């Protein structure tokens, strides 16, 4: 009962602090929103197009690019702006159809379409697609020139014939198939990748930074006064641990439910996801207890907590997906509880796993929780009783 | 002026003793930059080995033009490694395992179909995760098929228009040069490489935490009752504000400078021309100082100031693209990002890194100085009227 009151006081202290409300509830949702908006749409290379010409041939070229579903096309009016955006990476490449495009093609000359790109690997691939479009346009005029030179029809008429032939799709066809299993899963929602990372990042961050509250309790003499009342040290420790755990759990639940409701994030099997969340909150609570018992200065513990929280999150794959880590770093990442938590959610969301399939992850998290809680409460007991 | 220096010196020595300034100004950004540079492979540094397989069950002229002509040429250029398979299933299993990025399958009768004007189908099987390699493989095939189609369309058009000799028309069609070609204009790269991006991003992110130590100490002085004593001393209020501002400025600039040197030495970040970087840093520190000063003077207690400063620093840092670049995101997001000094600082560094001269930093510097001018004015008006009121 007394332990409950101590837990309750901890929760009340958190709710009364406006910045905690922001960092615990508002900021995680904001981050899921921004990451989802920036990266969740799936990566679609952007091509800036500038139509310097005015004739129907130029229009046809631009239409081919706009209609290509590999790219997201953006219109530009000025070549300087287009070049600058290519350099800044706002668009991946630029295509400029020159003013004399139609006239050169009409005169039997070669028309040059300008391709603006940076010399990096990805551009090779984008360029190839634009080149294929140029080749398909080129084919029409080559055909027309053949027909004209054979004296079979006039140029304009021949262009129309060739265009209609090219438009029938009677040419060769490539049937694309994919093999293997995608590391990210096939039907990943816009916010699905960011939400579990943020859940884990913030539960740990809040728990570690929250160790400052534990130190304040000691520094202000609240702990000493509690010890002087007929309350056992064990009860105080359970109450304080309960406080850390409750805050971590409330935040985790809020992010889970909030992300599901606001952004339609899927968490997979609910029982298994719940078990993961409880264990993550326990590890967080243990980490907070440990920090709170190792430091004696609440400001230092607060900043250290933020730094360690962000550092472990980055190392554990919460900021950059583990899937793109170099191999050795993936191994190192699994020193953190974060990586195990992420593996667990990945299994649930991408492979429709249930509680049985995340046994190793749950086990490792339980070990982390047990170790942190044991060390933290032991150190704190020493500090409270000496 | 002397009084301002004395105040700043005292504050600075106090901050050095309290380790939190060192932690937030140096240890945290350096540590995070190190972690980020370790976990993110630099895309520019990785070379693509494109491994493709091919099964030719057609054995006709058109398929041979690809396998013997195009593929042989790209392999000779070392752009791809090509393996021939006799069995589709064997190739497919290698693609599934990821040893092959993609495979081409020419079915029996492909060449006949093409020559008879019936089209013809090539299967391209790719590994789900070898996006770029598979797209290169596809582009190579597309390039060849485009030529095949071009001749098909030319011959077809001639036949429709009354021509008759298919073989002669094909030969003539092949001799007609391309009508539309691509001309390359090489653009320079104004984006920072991964290591430099995270070094600079973390430095400017934590800068907003570092500068708060000076400006917020005004509130602490009042809280601890030392402010009335300062006000009682025969020094102008400007000296007090100046001293606090100077503390923030020195802390911020020191942390940025040390971080630039440390990340260059330890992880090979490339910040660019020192003079340009220095100008950007000064402007960045001033902008950060102004913004944090406004938050400090509108707050009532040191705790309240610290809370709101963290919120402002984190939100601006996120929107400013310090944790991940937002340039590829939706337009609205990159516009929002221009409302933060962070984005201007990183843009200035990016422009500088592309090799442009000092003129590249003019716009970013002016933008950051505008932040400083507006926020400093607000802070001084509020600060003199409210915080420094006796």
Contacts between the chains, C-beta under 8 A, distances in Angstrom:
chain1	res1	chain2	res2	distance
A	17	B	307	7.2
A	18	B	307	6.5
A	19	B	306	8.0
A	19	B	307	3.2
A	19	B	308	6.9
A	19	B	310	6.2
A	19	B	311	5.9
A	22	B	311	5.2
A	23	B	310	7.5
A	23	B	311	7.5
A	23	B	314	7.7
A	27	B	311	7.9
A	27	B	314	6.6
A	27	B	315	7.7
A	30	B	315	7.5
A	30	B	318	7.4
A	31	B	318	6.7
A	34	B	318	6.2
A	34	B	319	7.6
A	34	B	333	7.1
A	35	B	324	7.5
A	37	B	329	6.3
A	37	B	330	5.9
A	37	B	333	6.0
A	38	B	324	6.9
A	38	B	326	5.6
A	38	B	328	7.2
A	38	B	329	3.5
A	38	B	330	7.3
A	38	B	333	6.0
A	39	B	324	7.5
A	39	B	329	7.4
A	41	B	330	7.9
A	43	B	328	7.9
A	46	B	328	7.5
A	61	B	180	7.4
A	83	B	185	7.6
A	83	B	187	5.9
A	84	B	190	8.0
A	86	B	187	4.5
A	87	B	187	5.0
A	87	B	188	5.6
A	87	B	189	6.6
A	87	B	190	4.1
A	87	B	191	8.0
A	87	B	354	6.3
A	88	B	190	5.0
A	88	B	191	6.7
A	88	B	327	6.0
A	88	B	347	7.5
A	88	B	350	6.8
A	89	B	190	7.4
A	89	B	191	4.5
A	89	B	325	7.4
A	89	B	327	5.0
A	89	B	328	6.6
A	90	B	327	5.3
A	90	B	328	7.6
A	90	B	334	7.1
A	94	B	187	7.7
A	105	B	179	6.0
A	105	B	180	7.4
A	110	B	177	6.7
A	110	B	178	6.7
A	110	B	179	6.2
A	110	B	180	7.4
A	110	B	181	5.9
A	111	B	179	6.6
A	111	B	180	5.1
A	111	B	181	7.6
A	112	B	180	8.0
A	112	B	181	5.8
A	112	B	182	7.5
A	112	B	183	4.3
A	113	B	180	6.2
A	113	B	181	7.3
A	113	B	182	5.6
A	113	B	183	7.0
A	114	B	182	7.7
A	114	B	183	5.3
A	114	B	184	7.9
A	114	B	185	5.5
A	115	B	182	4.7
A	115	B	183	6.8
A	115	B	184	5.3
A	115	B	185	6.9
A	116	B	185	4.9
A	116	B	187	5.3
A	117	B	184	7.0
A	117	B	185	7.9
A	117	B	186	7.2
A	117	B	187	6.3
A	118	B	186	7.3
A	118	B	187	5.0
A	118	B	188	7.2
A	118	B	189	5.1
A	119	B	186	6.0
A	119	B	189	7.6
A	120	B	43	7.5
A	120	B	44	5.7
A	120	B	189	7.2
A	121	B	43	7.3
A	121	B	44	7.5
A	121	B	46	7.7
A	121	B	47	7.4
A	121	B	48	5.8
A	121	B	132	7.3
A	122	B	43	7.6
A	122	B	132	6.6
A	124	B	136	6.8
A	125	B	132	5.8
A	125	B	135	4.8
A	125	B	136	5.3
A	125	B	139	6.2
A	127	B	182	7.2
A	127	B	184	7.9
A	128	B	135	7.7
A	128	B	136	7.0
A	128	B	139	3.0
A	128	B	140	7.5
A	128	B	142	7.0
A	128	B	143	6.8
A	129	B	135	7.9
A	129	B	139	6.4
A	129	B	142	7.7
A	130	B	182	6.4
A	131	B	139	7.6
A	131	B	143	6.6
A	131	B	182	5.5
A	132	B	139	6.8
A	132	B	142	4.5
A	132	B	143	6.3
A	132	B	146	5.5
A	134	B	178	7.9
A	134	B	180	4.8
A	134	B	181	6.6
A	134	B	182	5.3
A	135	B	143	6.8
A	135	B	146	3.7
A	135	B	147	6.9
A	135	B	150	6.7
A	135	B	178	7.2
A	135	B	180	7.8
A	136	B	146	5.9
A	136	B	149	7.3
A	136	B	150	7.9
A	137	B	179	7.6
A	137	B	180	4.8
A	138	B	150	6.7
A	138	B	178	4.6
A	138	B	179	4.6
A	138	B	180	4.2
A	138	B	181	7.5
A	139	B	146	6.9
A	139	B	149	6.0
A	139	B	150	3.4
A	139	B	153	5.1
A	139	B	154	7.2
A	140	B	153	6.9
A	140	B	179	7.9
A	141	B	179	3.5
A	141	B	180	6.9
A	142	B	150	5.6
A	142	B	153	7.9
A	142	B	154	5.5
A	142	B	173	6.7
A	142	B	176	4.6
A	142	B	177	8.0
A	142	B	178	7.1
A	142	B	179	5.6
A	143	B	150	7.3
A	143	B	153	4.6
A	143	B	154	3.9
A	143	B	156	7.5
A	143	B	157	4.3
A	143	B	158	7.6
A	143	B	173	7.5
A	144	B	157	7.1
A	145	B	176	5.6
A	145	B	179	7.1
A	146	B	154	4.6
A	146	B	155	7.9
A	146	B	157	7.0
A	146	B	158	5.7
A	146	B	169	6.9
A	146	B	172	6.0
A	146	B	173	5.3
A	146	B	176	5.9
A	147	B	154	7.7
A	147	B	157	5.1
A	147	B	158	5.3
A	147	B	161	5.1
A	147	B	163	7.6
A	149	B	172	7.7
A	150	B	158	5.9
A	150	B	161	7.9
A	150	B	163	5.9
A	150	B	169	7.6
A	150	B	172	7.7
A	152	B	158	6.0
A	152	B	161	3.8
A	152	B	162	5.1
A	152	B	163	5.6
A	153	B	161	4.5
A	153	B	162	7.9
A	157	B	161	7.9
A	158	B	157	6.2
A	158	B	161	6.7
A	161	B	157	4.8
A	161	B	160	5.6
A	161	B	161	6.2
A	162	B	153	5.5
A	162	B	154	7.4
A	162	B	157	4.5
A	165	B	153	5.1
A	165	B	156	4.9
A	165	B	157	5.8
A	165	B	160	7.1
A	166	B	149	7.7
A	166	B	153	5.3
A	169	B	119	7.9
A	170	B	117	6.8
A	170	B	118	7.6
A	170	B	119	5.5
A	170	B	152	7.7
A	170	B	156	7.6
A	171	B	119	6.0
A	171	B	145	7.4
A	171	B	148	7.5
A	171	B	149	3.7
A	171	B	152	5.8
A	171	B	153	7.1
A	172	B	114	6.2
A	172	B	119	5.8
A	172	B	120	4.7
A	172	B	121	7.2
A	172	B	122	6.8
A	172	B	145	4.5
A	172	B	148	5.7
A	172	B	149	5.8
A	172	B	152	7.8
A	173	B	119	5.9
A	173	B	120	7.2
A	173	B	121	4.9
A	173	B	122	7.4
A	174	B	121	7.6
A	174	B	122	5.3
A	174	B	123	7.8
A	174	B	124	5.3
A	174	B	138	6.9
A	174	B	141	6.2
A	174	B	142	7.0
A	174	B	145	6.9
A	175	B	121	5.7
A	175	B	122	7.2
A	175	B	123	5.0
A	175	B	124	6.9
A	176	B	124	5.2
A	176	B	126	7.0
A	176	B	138	7.3
A	177	B	123	6.5
A	177	B	124	7.2
A	177	B	125	4.8
A	177	B	126	7.5
A	178	B	125	7.2
A	178	B	126	5.4
A	178	B	127	7.0
A	178	B	128	4.6
A	179	B	92	5.7
A	179	B	95	4.5
A	179	B	96	4.6
A	179	B	125	5.5
A	179	B	126	7.2
A	179	B	127	6.1
A	179	B	128	7.1
A	180	B	95	6.6
A	180	B	96	4.5
A	180	B	97	7.5
A	180	B	98	6.4
A	180	B	127	4.8
A	180	B	128	4.9
A	180	B	129	6.8
A	181	B	128	6.8
A	182	B	128	4.3
A	182	B	129	5.8
A	183	B	129	5.7
A	186	B	128	7.9
A	299	B	18	8.0
A	299	B	20	5.7
A	300	B	19	6.6
A	300	B	20	5.8
A	300	B	23	7.3
A	303	B	20	5.1
A	303	B	23	5.3
A	303	B	24	5.5
A	303	B	28	7.5
A	304	B	23	6.7
A	306	B	28	7.5
A	307	B	23	6.6
A	307	B	24	7.7
A	307	B	27	6.9
A	307	B	28	4.2
A	307	B	31	6.7
A	307	B	32	7.8
A	310	B	28	7.5
A	310	B	32	6.1
A	311	B	28	7.9
A	311	B	31	5.6
A	311	B	32	6.0
A	311	B	35	5.9
A	314	B	32	6.2
A	314	B	35	4.6
A	314	B	36	6.0
A	314	B	39	6.7
A	315	B	35	5.3
A	315	B	39	6.9
A	317	B	39	7.7
A	319	B	36	7.6
A	319	B	323	6.8
A	319	B	324	8.0
A	320	B	36	7.3
A	320	B	39	5.5
A	320	B	40	5.6
A	324	B	40	7.1
A	324	B	41	6.7
A	325	B	39	5.1
A	325	B	40	7.9
A	325	B	41	7.9
A	326	B	38	7.9
A	326	B	39	7.5
A	326	B	41	5.5
A	329	B	38	5.9
A	329	B	39	5.1
A	333	B	39	7.5
